[in-house]
Amino acid sequence: MTIDPQNGLINRRFGPYILLSEIGCGAMAQVYLGALPCAPKRMRFVALKCMHQAYQTNPDYVRLFYHEAEIALGLMHPNLVETWSCGVVQGRHTIVMDYLPGVSIGSLLSRGAIPIEVALWIAINILNGLSYLHEKTDDMGNPLGIVHRDLTPDNVIVGFDGTVRILDFGVSKCGVDVDDIQKGMMVGKYAYMSPEQCRGCDIDARSDVFSAAAVLYEMCTGHPAFARNTDIATIEALLNDEIVPPNRESWRFPSFLSQCIMQGLARNPDRRFHSARAFADELATFVKLQGMSDTQRKCQAHIAHVCRDLIDSESNRMATATMAMQPYMPSIDDLISQGSSQPPDFTNNAFVLGEVTFSKL
């Protein structure tokens, strides 16, 4: 895909969207920053997750891709990245998501120590998002049994404004039945998965509690609890090595908070917090007892301090993108001329909206 040397943008139409730049690339898909012209002088920035060309015609991978979309489309919570739609855009399987300017916890950790107040703000928000996920029910009030299964520092975005959102539901489990492609499949990252998940046992919401505790441990100590040089060594550490409590690494570390983290990291699920909500409540109690306040503002200030280059780069990119989008912006006259008094024809098996194909149900 070519880049415009004048502004560094892809600047190419993709269905109703304009592709602006690549912002991520995973094993299964690329993620682009896109823009949707939606009104005169207005646009919405979106994240477009497009399946790699190599998997486009593989039914198993396509099914797994839409499994992620199916779960994400039913979720709406301030601590989860919102998914807007999915479908085939110009031949590519695509998931359209909200775009949050920010930095992953992994990137934040690479820039130095995270203050305890900031780590707690992030952790409580992660646990609030997980609580919503775990407690989600269908229209009849039946629990869906969703487990994320891949909560890692790279799958949590902290916005430049201090908001916290979990992303990537590609390996999430929903209920007791799992897609055939996921059966017997090791999903997640060894350094953050629970022992029972690593062993391939049945898991429930407490598995995500363990992962959240592992992320909090890393934010508080500056190093992962279990990651080693090889997968085998990481698995051995996860299953058998002693977990050094944070207050043994530093005598200044609050013992109550250390106990909370260690309870979350209990290898026996029955000894962990029974839910993400219970874990969040315990951390919130600690925050209150310590007299910590205005933690979102402190999170925002910390990011502004350690990520100034990223914030400036993002600001420049948005300004450049806005200028590049001007030719695509519809005017009032354009919208008036495109209006029609004729009703749409839904008699066919499919219809096209802005080059996105939807099948008739």
ZIPE-V133238 format. One record per pair of residues at least 12 apart in sequence whose C-alpha atoms are under 7 Angstrom apart, sorted by the first residue. I is the first residue (numbers start at 1). J is the second residue. D is the distance in Angstrom with one decimal. If there is no record, write none. Layout:
BEGIN
i=I j=J d=D
i=I j=J d=D
END
This chain:
BEGIN
i=7 j=320 d=6.8
i=9 j=21 d=5.6
i=14 j=89 d=6.9
i=14 j=90 d=6.8
i=15 j=89 d=5.7
i=15 j=90 d=6.3
i=15 j=354 d=5.7
i=15 j=355 d=4.7
i=15 j=356 d=6.1
i=16 j=36 d=6.6
i=16 j=354 d=4.9
i=16 j=355 d=6.5
i=17 j=34 d=6.1
i=17 j=35 d=5.5
i=17 j=36 d=4.8
i=18 j=34 d=5.4
i=18 j=35 d=5.2
i=18 j=36 d=6.5
i=19 j=32 d=6.7
i=19 j=33 d=6.3
i=19 j=34 d=4.5
i=19 j=35 d=6.7
i=20 j=33 d=5.5
i=20 j=34 d=5.3
i=20 j=321 d=6.9
i=21 j=33 d=5.3
i=28 j=51 d=5.9
i=28 j=52 d=5.9
i=29 j=49 d=6.2
i=29 j=50 d=5.3
i=29 j=51 d=4.1
i=29 j=52 d=4.9
i=30 j=49 d=5.7
i=30 j=50 d=5.3
i=30 j=51 d=6.4
i=30 j=52 d=6.5
i=31 j=47 d=6.4
i=31 j=48 d=5.4
i=31 j=49 d=4.4
i=31 j=50 d=6.2
i=32 j=47 d=5.6
i=32 j=48 d=5.1
i=32 j=49 d=6.5
i=33 j=46 d=6.0
i=33 j=47 d=4.9
i=33 j=48 d=6.4
i=34 j=46 d=5.1
i=34 j=47 d=5.9
i=34 j=48 d=6.4
i=37 j=328 d=6.9
i=37 j=329 d=5.7
i=39 j=330 d=6.4
i=40 j=329 d=5.9
i=40 j=330 d=5.3
i=40 j=331 d=5.1
i=40 j=332 d=6.4
i=41 j=329 d=6.1
i=45 j=99 d=6.1
i=46 j=96 d=6.7
i=46 j=97 d=5.8
i=46 j=98 d=5.1
i=46 j=99 d=4.7
i=47 j=96 d=6.0
i=47 j=97 d=5.0
i=47 j=98 d=5.9
i=47 j=99 d=5.1
i=48 j=94 d=6.5
i=48 j=95 d=5.9
i=48 j=96 d=4.8
i=48 j=97 d=6.3
i=49 j=94 d=5.5
i=49 j=95 d=5.0
i=49 j=96 d=6.4
i=50 j=92 d=6.3
i=50 j=93 d=5.8
i=50 j=94 d=4.6
i=50 j=95 d=6.7
i=51 j=92 d=6.6
i=51 j=93 d=5.6
i=51 j=94 d=6.5
i=60 j=181 d=6.2
i=65 j=170 d=6.8
i=68 j=169 d=5.3
i=68 j=170 d=4.7
i=69 j=86 d=6.6
i=69 j=95 d=6.6
i=72 j=169 d=6.7
i=73 j=85 d=7.0
i=77 j=129 d=6.8
i=79 j=125 d=6.3
i=79 j=126 d=6.7
i=79 j=129 d=4.8
i=79 j=164 d=5.6
i=79 j=165 d=4.2
i=79 j=166 d=6.1
i=80 j=129 d=6.0
i=80 j=165 d=4.6
i=80 j=166 d=4.7
i=80 j=167 d=6.3
i=81 j=98 d=6.4
i=81 j=165 d=5.6
i=81 j=166 d=6.0
i=81 j=167 d=5.4
i=82 j=97 d=5.8
i=82 j=98 d=5.4
i=83 j=96 d=6.0
i=83 j=97 d=4.2
i=83 j=98 d=6.2
i=84 j=96 d=5.5
i=84 j=97 d=5.4
i=87 j=356 d=6.6
i=87 j=357 d=6.5
i=87 j=358 d=6.7
i=88 j=356 d=5.9
i=88 j=357 d=5.9
i=89 j=355 d=6.4
i=89 j=356 d=4.9
i=89 j=357 d=6.9
i=90 j=355 d=6.8
i=100 j=159 d=6.2
i=101 j=159 d=5.6
i=101 j=160 d=6.3
i=102 j=157 d=6.2
i=102 j=158 d=5.4
i=102 j=159 d=3.9
i=102 j=160 d=4.8
i=103 j=157 d=5.5
i=103 j=158 d=5.4
i=103 j=159 d=6.3
i=104 j=153 d=6.5
i=104 j=154 d=5.4
i=104 j=155 d=6.9
i=104 j=156 d=5.6
i=104 j=157 d=4.3
i=104 j=158 d=5.9
i=105 j=153 d=4.7
i=105 j=154 d=6.0
i=105 j=156 d=6.1
i=105 j=157 d=6.4
i=105 j=158 d=6.8
i=106 j=153 d=4.7
i=106 j=154 d=5.1
i=109 j=219 d=6.9
i=109 j=222 d=6.9
i=111 j=306 d=6.5
i=113 j=222 d=6.1
i=114 j=219 d=6.1
i=114 j=220 d=6.8
i=116 j=220 d=6.2
i=117 j=295 d=6.3
i=118 j=295 d=6.4
i=118 j=298 d=6.6
i=118 j=299 d=5.0
i=119 j=216 d=6.8
i=119 j=219 d=5.9
i=119 j=220 d=6.7
i=121 j=295 d=6.0
i=121 j=296 d=6.6
i=122 j=164 d=6.3
i=123 j=216 d=6.2
i=124 j=280 d=5.2
i=124 j=283 d=6.9
i=125 j=164 d=6.2
i=126 j=164 d=7.0
i=126 j=166 d=6.8
i=127 j=276 d=5.3
i=127 j=277 d=6.5
i=127 j=280 d=5.7
i=128 j=277 d=6.6
i=128 j=280 d=6.8
i=130 j=276 d=6.2
i=131 j=276 d=5.3
i=131 j=277 d=5.5
i=133 j=146 d=6.2
i=134 j=146 d=5.4
i=134 j=147 d=6.4
i=134 j=205 d=6.2
i=144 j=174 d=6.0
i=144 j=175 d=5.3
i=145 j=174 d=5.4
i=145 j=175 d=4.4
i=146 j=172 d=6.8
i=146 j=173 d=5.4
i=146 j=174 d=4.3
i=146 j=175 d=6.1
i=147 j=172 d=5.7
i=147 j=173 d=5.1
i=147 j=174 d=6.5
i=147 j=204 d=6.4
i=147 j=205 d=5.7
i=147 j=208 d=6.7
i=148 j=169 d=6.4
i=148 j=171 d=6.9
i=148 j=172 d=4.4
i=148 j=173 d=6.4
i=148 j=208 d=6.6
i=149 j=171 d=6.5
i=149 j=172 d=5.7
i=149 j=188 d=5.9
i=149 j=208 d=6.3
i=150 j=171 d=6.8
i=150 j=188 d=4.5
i=150 j=189 d=6.6
i=151 j=208 d=6.9
i=151 j=211 d=5.9
i=151 j=212 d=6.8
i=152 j=192 d=6.2
i=152 j=215 d=6.5
i=153 j=215 d=6.2
i=155 j=167 d=5.4
i=155 j=168 d=6.3
i=160 j=300 d=6.1
i=160 j=303 d=6.5
i=161 j=300 d=5.3
i=162 j=296 d=5.5
i=162 j=297 d=6.8
i=162 j=299 d=5.4
i=162 j=300 d=4.5
i=171 j=187 d=6.4
i=190 j=234 d=6.7
i=190 j=235 d=6.3
i=191 j=226 d=5.3
i=191 j=227 d=4.9
i=191 j=234 d=6.2
i=192 j=211 d=5.1
i=192 j=214 d=6.0
i=193 j=211 d=5.6
i=194 j=207 d=5.3
i=194 j=210 d=5.7
i=194 j=211 d=6.4
i=195 j=238 d=6.6
i=195 j=239 d=5.9
i=195 j=267 d=6.2
i=205 j=275 d=6.6
i=206 j=269 d=6.3
i=206 j=274 d=6.3
i=206 j=275 d=6.1
i=209 j=264 d=6.2
i=209 j=275 d=6.9
i=209 j=276 d=5.6
i=210 j=264 d=5.3
i=210 j=265 d=5.2
i=213 j=261 d=5.6
i=213 j=264 d=5.2
i=213 j=265 d=5.9
i=214 j=265 d=6.7
i=217 j=261 d=6.5
i=221 j=246 d=6.5
i=225 j=243 d=6.9
i=226 j=238 d=5.5
i=245 j=258 d=6.2
i=245 j=262 d=6.6
i=246 j=258 d=5.6
END
